[in-house]
């Protein structure tokens, strides 16, 4: 019984990590569309870079929630947000 629960929790953790990472990648690629779908509002101007930085954070959260070293998620966020801010 306990083993089945553990397997179910690992599966749930993987599914939520995938959902977070997918939402983050979508925010990076098309922030206006994702914002319209999630919030029902148009975004423009300074909200676009903020949405992309949020996408980076969600992607890193998905990597961090994936079973394995948590340092991978922290490193993913640090590297990606540094590269994005340097690009701006």
N, C-alpha and C positions, 0 to 999 in steps of 0.2 A: 504494500500500500504506500509506504513512504517513498519507495523507489519510483513508483508511477508519478507521484506528486513532483518529485525532483525532475523527472524527465519533462513533465508538462510545464514546469516553471522555466526550464532551460529553453524550451520551444517558444514560450511566450516572450522571454527575454530576447531571443533572436528575432522574432517577428516585430516587436516594438523597435528594436535597433534598426531593422530594415526600413520600417515606416518613418522613423526619425531621419535617417540618412536620405531616403528618397525625397522627403519634404525639403530637406536642406539643399539637395542638388537641384530640385525644381526651383527653389528660391534663388539660387545662384544663376540659373539659366534664364528664367522668365519671371522676375519678381513681380511685374505688374499683373500677370495672369494669376499667379498664386495668391497674391494679395486680394485680387478681385474675387477669387473663388472662396477664400477663407474669411475675408472680412466684408466683402460686398462693397468695397470702396476702391476708387482709382488711386494709384500712387504715382507721384512724379517728383522731379527735382531731387532734393536731398534724401527723400525717403527711399530711393532706389539703392544707393550705397548702403544704407542702414539695413534694408531688406537682404541685400547680398551678404553683409556681415552676419546677420541672423542666420542665413542659410549655411554659412561656414560653421557657426556655432552648433546648429542642429546636426550637420554632417559629423562634426567631431563628437557630439553626444552619441550619435548612432555608433560610431567607431568605439567609443568608450564603453558603451553598454554591451557590445559584442563580447561574448565570453573570451577572455584572454587578458593580456596586460592592460591595465587602465592607463598606463603611461602612453599608450598608443593614441588614445583620444586626446589627451592633453597636448601631445606633440603635434597631432594633426591640426588642432586649433591654432596653436602657436605659429606653426609654419604657414598655414594657409592665410590666416589673417594678416601676418606680416607681409607676405607676398601681395595680398590684395591692397593693403594700405600703401605699400610702396608703389604699386601700379597707379593708384589714384594720384 
